[in-house]
Each structure stands twice: as C-alpha cells, then as structure tokens.
Amino acid sequence: MARALPTRMVAKVWGRDTLPAPFVTPPGERIGEIWFEPPPEVPQVLVKYLFTSEKLSVQVHPSDASALPGEAGKEECWLVLDAEQDARLAIGFERAVTPAEIAAAAGDGTIEQLLTWHPARPGDLFYLPAGTVHAIGPGLALVEVQQTSDTTFRLYDYGRPRELHLERALAVAEGVPYAAEHRRSVADGTVLVDGPHFRLDRIEGAPDAATLAAYEGALLALPLAGEIAAKDGSARAGAGECLVAEGLASLDFSAAGVTLLTRGV
C-alpha cells in the first residue's frame, strides 16, 4: 500500500510570489516552503521544498543531546534544484571563532562576514550536522530533508521584527569551518546521505538491487521528474508530490524519471 501525502504551502517573508512548475503561488502570497506532513510510518523525517527571493536568517539547530526539554534535535541537508548565477549558502565560519565573537558579530550584523558563503549550483548536496551555523541566500530552489523538528535558534535576521534566540544559539553553535566531507554532488552516486538520523538517495529510473535492499521498510518517495505509482494501484505521484510506501519494492518505476528516496534511521 502507498498513499500521497498532503501538500502544505507556507508563506514566508523571504519566499517567492511566483513558483516554478508544477507549483502555483496563491494570489497575494509569498511562498517560501512547500512541505509534506511526516506520516506515522516515517515520523523521523520531514521533507520540504524551499524557494528563496531574499536571505533567510542566520540560525542554528540543537542536536538530540544538546536540546532541552520541549526542544528537538535537528540535522538536515539541502539538495540544490535550481540556482541563480550568484546564489550562495552560508555554512560554517571562515575560521574558528569563540562564542563571544559570534555574539558580538550577531549584535552588529558582521556575522555575515564571519560565515563562509558557498556557491550553490544545481545538483549540489550540503549536509548540516546539528550545531552548524547557516543561512540560505536568495535565488535558490532546494529540497530540504531533515529530522522532524521545528527547533530553530536565530542569531541574526537583517533587522526583521522577529525574535532572536542568542542565548540558546550560542549554547549549541559550533564556531568552526564547514567540513568538506559534508558536501556532495549528485554526480557522486546514488546515496546522498547515510547519516545518523536519515538516509537520502537519488535514483534515475528504477532502483537497483542495493537500493531496494536499503529500503525494505517504510519510506518517502519524492519524484523530481516523471511519475511513480504503487504496484497495487493505491496511489501515484508526479513532480511536486510525495508518496509514503511500505517498501520500495511495492512501487512501480516504469514511468519514473528522477526520484528522491528517504527514510529514518
């Protein structure tokens, strides 16, 4: 059995008033996120599309270990789908910095200069361990796969009238450069993330034997091109949609193009 997950559009100040196909922006809205409610079968993983026209806040997330009661740890990754020519992602610092330096830079706005801004091109994959200070720049369309958590601590928000969370952010932020091993490309192979909290694969056409073996249990399947369907006819999904299925072998990939697969660990 499989079923399509409901699509939820979330308005954001940094979102877009025109979205790429197959999505359509509601009149008068600026949509920044399109996401799929984590189903009971795969409660650990949340999948989103992100569309940016402005910079997102400089922020950080706790780990399961550093989260306080009422918070939840969050590790995530970004797969770049589309990017304007100068699009960039801020991840980690140019050099090792102290909590006092981070606090001072967050206060006067120079934290943007302390961060490393990585060029982002279609097919780039960035994995962000908890504690990684980061920000997303404008001109990007991403798929974000993350632990199911909404715990975000903002360090800096360009003067927007939103709450900052300096004390908690400084308590969990890692003041170090971004490790090169966390960056990949779709050209590197099928497995994009095989981490402590979730796995993410990108396949073209039908899955091979190794991928089938890795997804014997419940999973989310997100077509980026083409269409997938349940073999029993219970559901189908095309680009912009997401299926939850009991196992990868239960899905038909005869009309598939590019598909993302993810599951909890």
Secondary structure, DSSP 8 states (H G I E B T S, - for coil): -EEE--EEEEEEEEEESS--TT----TT--EEEEEE---TTSTTEEEEEEEESS---EEE---TTT--TT-----EEEEEEEE-TT-EEEEEESS---HHHHHHHHHHTTHHHHEEEEE--TTEEEEE-TTB-EEE-SSEEEEEEEES----EEEE-TT-SS---HHHHHHH-B-SB--GGGEEEGGG-SEEEE-SSEEEEEEESS--HHHHHHTSS-EEEEEEEEEEEETTSS-EEETT--EEES-GGGEE-TTEEEEEEEEE-
